[in-house]
Amino acid sequence: MNRFERISVWGFRRLQDLELKLGPLCVLIGANGGGKTSLLDVFSLLAASASGRLLEKISQLGGLTTLMTLDRAERMCFDLRAAIPGDGLAYHLEILPTGPAYTILEEDLIQQRFPCDTKPATHILSRRVSSYALLGGEQTVTRNPLETCLSQIPLLPREADEFRSRLASSTYYHVLNVEARAPVRLPQPLRPATLPGRDGEDLVSCLFYLREANRDRFEAVEDALHAAFPTFERLDFPPVAAGTLAMTWKDAGFSHPFFMHQLSEGMLRFLWLATLLQSPGLTAVTLLDEPEVSLHPELLHLLAGLMREASARTQLIVATHADRLVRFLEPSEVVTFDLSEDGMAKATPADELDLEAWLKDYTLDEVWRMGRMGGRA
């Protein structure tokens, strides 16, 4: 299956009526409160709905009524489209608040065959209000009316099952916690790990695994560290107890290595980001919120390169306020978020703006700072 190619949202916070084309790398820019993080939350919510955790996720986000567009929406709707060879899949989900809970009003997964004028669409699953759903035209019963049919029907056609798996695997990474007792600063149990973890709880295991089983990717992480920190020499993994490893950072200027609790916030966050973006376990969609936090502006060109390389293996959606990061991106990789006169978010891909003349004399971040792309406070 190819990547998700378009998302539409109605009635979610400031995303009262938003439609956005999605590319391999989609970097969202704009002022605070403009809807960037809300879009990441929408993907996180849809991922939870595909894995049977819709109720849990809605509760985590504060409840359905707090998520809905104030004074404008009575329900929330989502459309997500993905391309498959020769066809397309479209998923529709509509949710209505009902007292302290909610009702799933509509749910559809449709396979649209191309060309559309000669091949009619096929409804793979369809649900209206009740816990009954039609799967391939036959009625089936879902166990939990508060969860989607997509998450509860065990046997789906291959393309639909892959759609569900890709959506459910979507992973949201907030700013890494680097406080004194944060998991990323402590020795960690050695276990199989192909990702460093949302809080860096598997960073040591992931890097150790890469060194032992995927040397090219481990060396790519170390190459990124060499480029970012010229005195960096290597990472080592001294054992501290049975089944527990520490990780050290050898610097050319010091005779003894640094342990993780001795590294600066920026060093830790860049190490975690480089590991994440080189990880073989990247999910189908990776959501990153403000990856530039604590990073020196000169490191952002390295981060942009890491993100672009990773977008060949995961669909990467990033929210950022860093104009310096935008300098190293292409217009096709950037989406600006603005607020309309009524306070609702609108999203505009930068490659749909008339920027060609401006980019002859200015870099993309300079064009943004001058207000020619929108996305400013």
C-alpha positions in Angstrom: 0.0 0.0 0.0 1.2 3.5 -0.7 1.0 6.3 1.8 -2.0 8.2 3.1 -2.6 10.9 0.5 -5.3 13.1 1.9 -7.1 13.8 5.2 -10.2 15.8 5.9 -11.4 17.0 9.4 -14.6 18.6 10.5 -15.4 19.8 14.0 -12.2 19.0 15.8 -11.0 22.0 17.9 -10.0 24.8 15.4 -10.1 22.2 12.5 -13.7 23.0 11.8 -13.4 22.3 8.0 -9.9 21.3 6.9 -8.7 19.2 4.0 -5.0 18.6 3.4 -2.9 16.7 0.9 -0.3 14.6 2.5 3.2 13.9 1.2 6.1 11.7 2.4 7.4 14.6 4.6 4.8 17.1 5.8 6.2 19.9 8.0 3.5 22.1 9.6 4.4 25.7 10.3 2.4 28.5 11.8 1.6 30.5 15.0 0.8 29.1 18.3 -2.9 27.9 18.5 -3.1 27.7 14.7 -4.1 24.0 14.6 -0.7 22.2 13.9 -0.7 20.1 17.0 -4.5 19.4 16.6 -3.7 17.7 13.3 -1.2 15.5 15.0 -3.8 14.7 17.6 -6.3 13.8 14.9 -3.9 11.2 13.5 -3.3 9.9 17.0 -7.0 9.6 17.5 -7.5 7.8 14.2 -4.6 5.4 15.1 -6.3 4.7 18.4 -9.7 4.1 16.6 -8.0 1.5 14.3 -6.5 -0.4 17.3 -9.6 -0.5 19.6 -8.6 2.3 21.8 -10.9 5.1 20.7 -12.6 5.5 24.1 -9.3 5.5 25.9 -7.8 8.2 23.5 -10.8 10.4 23.7 -10.6 10.3 27.5 -6.9 11.1 27.4 -7.6 14.1 25.2 -10.1 15.5 27.7 -13.4 14.0 26.4 -15.3 14.5 23.2 -17.1 17.7 24.1 -13.8 19.4 24.8 -12.4 18.3 21.5 -15.2 19.6 19.4 -15.2 23.0 17.7 -16.8 25.4 20.2 -20.2 26.9 19.1 -19.9 25.5 15.5 -20.0 21.7 15.5 -22.4 19.1 16.8 -20.3 16.2 15.6 -16.8 15.3 14.5 -16.0 13.7 11.1 -12.8 12.4 9.6 -12.0 11.2 6.1 -8.7 9.6 5.3 -7.6 8.4 1.9 -4.8 6.0 0.9 -3.6 4.9 -2.5 -3.2 1.3 -3.5 -2.0 0.1 -6.9 -4.7 1.0 -9.4 -7.2 1.8 -6.6 -7.8 4.0 -3.6 -9.2 3.4 -0.1 -11.3 6.0 1.6 -12.2 5.7 5.4 -15.0 7.8 6.9 -15.7 8.1 10.6 -18.4 10.3 12.2 -18.9 10.7 16.0 -21.7 12.4 17.9 -21.6 13.3 21.6 -24.3 11.4 23.6 -24.5 12.4 27.2 -21.2 11.6 28.9 -20.3 9.2 26.0 -20.7 9.3 22.3 -22.2 7.4 19.4 -20.4 6.3 16.2 -23.0 7.6 13.7 -21.3 6.5 10.5 -18.3 4.5 9.5 -17.3 3.4 6.0 -14.3 1.9 4.3 -14.7 2.2 0.5 -12.5 0.9 -2.3 -12.6 3.3 -5.2 -11.4 1.7 -8.4 -9.9 3.7 -11.3 -10.9 4.9 -13.7 -14.0 5.8 -11.7 -16.3 6.1 -14.6 -16.0 2.4 -15.6 -15.4 0.7 -12.2 -17.8 1.4 -9.4 -16.7 1.8 -5.8 -16.9 -1.1 -3.4 -18.1 -0.7 0.2 -15.8 -3.0 2.2 -17.5 -2.1 5.5 -20.4 0.2 6.4 -21.9 1.0 9.7 -24.8 3.3 10.7 -25.4 4.1 14.4 -25.9 0.6 15.8 -23.3 -2.0 16.5 -24.3 -3.8 13.3 -22.1 -3.4 10.3 -22.1 -4.6 6.8 -18.9 -6.3 5.7 -18.9 -7.0 2.0 -22.7 -6.7 2.0 -23.2 -9.2 4.8 -24.3 -8.2 8.3 -21.9 -8.7 11.2 -22.0 -7.6 14.8 -19.3 -5.7 16.6 -18.8 -6.3 20.3 -18.3 -2.7 21.5 -20.4 0.1 20.1 -17.9 2.7 21.4 -15.1 1.2 19.2 -14.9 1.2 15.4 -15.8 -1.7 13.2 -12.4 -1.2 11.6 -10.8 -2.3 14.9 -13.2 -5.1 15.7 -13.7 -7.1 12.5 -10.9 -9.7 12.5 -11.0 -10.8 8.9 -10.8 -8.0 6.3 -9.7 -8.1 2.7 -6.0 -7.8 2.3 -5.9 -4.1 1.3 -8.3 -3.1 4.1 -6.3 -5.1 6.7 -3.1 -3.4 5.6 -4.9 0.0 5.8 -5.9 -0.8 9.3 -2.5 -2.0 10.4 -0.7 1.1 8.9 -3.2 3.5 10.6 -3.0 1.7 13.9 0.8 1.8 14.0 1.0 5.6 13.7 3.2 6.9 16.5 3.2 10.3 18.1 6.4 11.7 19.6 6.2 14.7 21.9 9.3 16.7 23.1 11.6 14.3 24.8 11.7 14.4 28.6 15.3 15.1 29.6 14.8 15.8 33.3 17.3 14.5 35.8 15.5 11.2 36.5 14.0 10.8 33.0 14.3 7.3 31.5 16.7 8.5 28.8 19.3 9.5 31.4 19.3 6.2 33.3 20.8 2.7 32.7 18.3 0.6 30.8 17.4 -3.1 30.7 18.7 -4.8 27.6 15.8 -6.0 25.5 14.9 -6.3 21.8 14.1 -2.8 20.6 13.9 -1.4 17.1 12.8 2.0 18.3 14.2 4.3 21.1 10.8 4.8 22.8 8.6 7.8 23.2 10.5 8.9 26.3 13.9 7.3 25.3 13.2 4.4 27.6 14.7 2.0 24.9 17.4 4.3 23.5 20.2 2.2 24.9 18.7 -1.1 23.7 17.9 0.3 20.3 21.4 1.6 19.7 23.0 -1.6 21.0 20.7 -3.6 18.7 21.7 -1.4 15.8 25.4 -1.8 16.5 25.1 -5.6 16.7 22.5 -6.3 14.0 22.3 -3.3 11.7 25.7 -1.8 11.6 25.0 0.6 8.7 22.3 2.3 10.6 24.4 2.5 13.8 27.2 4.1 11.8 24.7 6.5 10.3 23.7 7.6 13.8 27.4 8.1 14.8 28.0 10.0 11.5 25.2 12.4 12.4 26.7 12.9 15.8 30.2 13.5 14.3 28.6 16.1 12.0 26.7 17.8 14.9 29.4 17.6 17.5 32.9 17.7 16.0 34.7 16.4 19.1 32.4 13.3 19.4 34.3 10.0 19.0 32.0 7.1 19.8 29.2 5.5 21.8 29.9 2.6 24.2 27.7 0.3 26.2 29.2 -0.7 29.6 27.2 -3.2 31.6 26.1 -2.0 35.1 24.3 -5.1 36.3 23.0 -8.4 34.9 20.9 -7.5 31.9 21.3 -3.8 32.3 23.4 -1.4 30.2 24.5 2.1 30.5 25.6 4.2 27.5 28.6 6.5 27.3 29.6 9.3 25.0 33.4 9.5 24.3 34.5 13.1 23.6 38.0 13.8 22.2 38.5 16.6 24.7 38.2 14.4 27.8 40.0 11.3 29.0 36.8 9.8 30.6 33.5 9.3 28.7 30.3 11.0 29.6 27.4 9.0 30.9 23.9 9.9 29.8 23.1 11.8 32.9 26.0 14.1 32.2 24.9 15.1 28.6 23.2 18.4 27.8 19.6 18.6 26.8 20.5 19.3 23.2 22.9 16.5 23.0 20.4 14.0 24.3 17.6 15.2 22.2 19.7 15.1 19.0 20.9 11.6 19.8 17.4 10.4 20.4 16.1 12.1 17.2 19.0 10.7 15.1 18.3 7.2 16.5 14.6 7.4 15.9 14.9 8.6 12.4 17.4 5.8 11.6 15.5 3.1 13.4 14.4 0.1 11.3 11.2 -0.1 13.4 9.7 3.2 12.1 5.9 2.8 11.9 3.9 3.7 8.8 3.2 7.2 10.1 5.5 9.1 12.5 4.2 12.2 14.2 6.8 14.6 15.6 6.0 17.7 17.7 8.6 20.5 17.9 11.7 18.3 17.3 13.8 21.5 17.3 13.5 22.1 21.1 17.0 22.6 22.7 18.8 22.2 19.4 21.3 24.8 18.2 20.1 26.4 14.9 23.2 25.0 13.1 22.0 21.5 13.9 18.7 22.0 12.0 20.1 21.4 8.6 21.3 17.9 9.8 17.8 17.3 11.3 16.2 18.2 8.0 18.4 15.7 6.2 17.6 13.0 8.7 13.9 13.7 8.3 14.0 13.6 4.5 15.9 10.3 4.5 13.4 8.8 7.1 10.4 9.9 5.0 11.4 7.2 2.4 10.5 4.7 5.1 7.8 6.4 7.1 5.2 9.1 6.4 6.6 11.9 8.5 4.3 14.7 9.8 6.1 17.3 11.9 4.9 20.4 13.7 7.6 23.1 14.2 8.1 26.8 15.0 11.7 26.8 13.8 12.2 29.1 10.8 15.8 27.9 10.5 14.5 24.4 9.9 12.3 25.6 7.2 15.4 27.0 5.4 16.5 23.5 4.6 13.1 22.2 3.3 11.4 22.3 -0.1 8.0 24.1 -0.6 6.5 20.6 -1.3 7.4 19.6 2.2 5.9 22.6 4.0 2.3 23.4 5.0 1.4 26.7 6.6 -1.4 27.0 9.1 -3.3 30.3 9.5 -6.5 31.4 11.3 -9.4 32.7 9.2 -11.4 35.7 10.3 -13.7 33.4 12.3 -10.8 31.9 14.2 -10.8 28.5 12.4 -7.6 26.9 11.1 -6.8 26.7 7.4 -3.9 24.9 5.9 -2.1 25.8 2.7 0.7 23.7 1.1 3.6 26.0 0.3 4.0 24.6 -3.2 0.5 25.9 -3.9 1.6 29.5 -3.2 3.2 31.7 -5.8 6.7 31.7 -4.4 8.9 31.1 -7.4 9.9 34.7 -7.9 10.6 35.2 -4.2 12.8 32.0 -4.0 15.1 33.3 -6.6 16.4 35.9 -4.1 15.5 34.6 -0.7 15.6 31.3 1.2 12.3 29.6 2.2 12.6 30.7 5.8 13.2 34.3 4.8 10.1 34.2 2.7 8.2 32.9 5.7 9.6 35.6 8.0 8.6 38.3 5.5 5.0 37.1 5.7 4.8 35.9 2.1 3.7 32.4 3.1 1.3 33.1 6.0 1.7 31.1 9.1 2.8 34.1 11.2 1.3 35.4 14.5 
